[in-house]
Amino acid sequence: MSWRQDLWSERWYLSSGTTHVSPLTSPGGTESLRQFRVAILLGIASIPLTVGINLAYTPDPVSATPLFAACIVSGYLYRPRPVIGIRAGVVTGLAGGVPILVRQGVAAVGDWWGNAILVDLVGDSWGMALSSAGAGVLTVAILTIVLVVVGSVGGLVGGWLNDRLGGRGALGTNA
């Protein structure tokens, strides 16, 4: 048995050959959730700003500027280890991106439901419902990937700012 470090979470675990005790599967698995509680709160705090900007200024395209700013702050605060800063940005992006996912998913279903070409192609209401639901699910899946990229870039930029401004990263891995 030996101690090894997981490169993604930067945590140490006890390894015995091919099996090991992971922080996600161990009884203390909620530690990783507690580790990112500030990142989750930053994402949730960005939701009113994201909704407000989208309602007031950009009715058709979605603006995620407040969410990206929260991801940058999250990456800055979690910077002592680069992977943790990027993961914190992703967590912030996913937590704060819920209204974007909901709005765009519902919009996709609505756009597909009454599409004249689709009505001619499918014809019946079951086919219309299935194709509209499929469009909504596909939209949410693609936007989830986009939010992960936005969070990763925001966390990376926040970590870069932390390096340039000489910050220590206030939260590290035990936030």
Phi, psi and omega in degrees: 000138180214162179268134178229157180252130175280122185291330182287311183266351182057034177253156177265142177221159181271123184246137174229088181076243184264348180253151178209162177266113182268147177295338180278335181254352180282165179303334178269029184298341178285353179300321180293327176291317178295328181299327184251024182295325178291322178297319178296316180295324176296319177297316179294322179293334180281345184300311180299322178292318179297314179296315181298316179295320181290326178286321186275318191249325186232082184291326183268295177283155182265133176255128179246028182300313178297325178293318178297320177297320178295324177294322177296314179299318180297314177297324178295316184289329183261018192294335191311333176233127188301320183294322180294321178297319179291317178297322178296322176297320178295316179299317178297317180297319180288322180292320182274349182271001182303314180295328177294315179299315182294312183299313183288325176296315178294320179296321179295317178298315180296320180293321181283332186297317184255015182294124185297320179295319180292325177297317178293322183287312186269311176086297186275163184289329179293317178296322178295316180295316180295316180292323178292317177296320177298320177296320178295316180294317179297320177298315180296320179296315180294318179293329175296318177297319178298318179295324176296318178294315178300315179296319179296314179295318178298317177296321178294316178295319178298319176295321178296317177298322178298318178295318183288326182270356176078022178284160179266344188084098190295334189253330179056226183253359181239048181289000000 
